[in-house]
Amino acid sequence: MGQPNIWGYQRDSFGRLFFRVVLNTNDADKMPVRSYYYEKLTRTLVENGVTLPVYDSRRPG
């Protein structure tokens, strides 16, 4: 439903930096669109030599 809304770089309460993009979809399309976006994003970053951080949900920060 329209183009992505790119909010740019932001910080969370732990001081971590992240890039925020908002995608508007129908409720039924939410998860497929999210999965497609993340797959394309991570593939493009890796193909361009960006090392992705690994997040361990068991450890804070």
CYANA upper distance limits for C-alpha pairs under 8 A (distance plus 0.5 A):
  1 MET  CA     23 LEU  CA      8.40
  1 MET  CA     24 ASN  CA      6.06
  1 MET  CA     25 THR  CA      5.88
  1 MET  CA     26 ASN  CA      8.00
  2 GLY  CA     24 ASN  CA      7.55
  3 GLN  CA     23 LEU  CA      7.87
  4 PRO  CA     21 VAL  CA      7.03
  4 PRO  CA     22 VAL  CA      6.22
  4 PRO  CA     23 LEU  CA      5.38
  4 PRO  CA     24 ASN  CA      7.70
  5 ASN  CA     21 VAL  CA      6.22
  5 ASN  CA     22 VAL  CA      5.47
  5 ASN  CA     23 LEU  CA      6.93
  6 ILE  CA     20 ARG  CA      6.81
  6 ILE  CA     21 VAL  CA      4.98
  6 ILE  CA     22 VAL  CA      6.82
  7 TRP  CA     19 PHE  CA      7.90
  7 TRP  CA     20 ARG  CA      5.80
  7 TRP  CA     21 VAL  CA      6.27
  7 TRP  CA     22 VAL  CA      7.94
  8 GLY  CA     19 PHE  CA      5.72
  8 GLY  CA     20 ARG  CA      5.93
  8 GLY  CA     21 VAL  CA      7.61
  9 TYR  CA     17 LEU  CA      7.19
  9 TYR  CA     18 PHE  CA      6.05
  9 TYR  CA     19 PHE  CA      4.87
  9 TYR  CA     20 ARG  CA      6.81
 10 GLN  CA     17 LEU  CA      6.24
 10 GLN  CA     18 PHE  CA      5.97
 10 GLN  CA     19 PHE  CA      6.68
 10 GLN  CA     20 ARG  CA      7.49
 11 ARG  CA     15 GLY  CA      5.93
 11 ARG  CA     16 ARG  CA      5.83
 11 ARG  CA     17 LEU  CA      5.06
 11 ARG  CA     18 PHE  CA      6.64
 12 ASP  CA     16 ARG  CA      6.04
 12 ASP  CA     17 LEU  CA      7.28
 12 ASP  CA     18 PHE  CA      8.24
 14 PHE  CA     61 GLY  CA      6.60
 16 ARG  CA     61 GLY  CA      8.34
 25 THR  CA     29 ASP  CA      6.52
 25 THR  CA     30 LYS  CA      6.22
 25 THR  CA     33 VAL  CA      8.12
 26 ASN  CA     30 LYS  CA      6.81
 29 ASP  CA     33 VAL  CA      6.47
 30 LYS  CA     34 ARG  CA      6.60
 31 MET  CA     35 SER  CA      6.53
 32 PRO  CA     36 TYR  CA      6.59
 33 VAL  CA     37 TYR  CA      6.55
 34 ARG  CA     38 TYR  CA      6.70
 35 SER  CA     39 GLU  CA      6.58
 36 TYR  CA     40 LYS  CA      6.68
 37 TYR  CA     41 LEU  CA      6.49
 38 TYR  CA     42 THR  CA      6.44
 39 GLU  CA     43 ARG  CA      6.51
 40 LYS  CA     44 THR  CA      6.55
 41 LEU  CA     45 LEU  CA      6.71
 42 THR  CA     46 VAL  CA      6.61
 43 ARG  CA     47 GLU  CA      6.52
 44 THR  CA     48 ASN  CA      6.75
 45 LEU  CA     49 GLY  CA      7.00
 45 LEU  CA     50 VAL  CA      5.71
 45 LEU  CA     51 THR  CA      8.25
 45 LEU  CA     52 LEU  CA      8.44
 46 VAL  CA     50 VAL  CA      5.67
 46 VAL  CA     51 THR  CA      7.07
 46 VAL  CA     52 LEU  CA      8.00
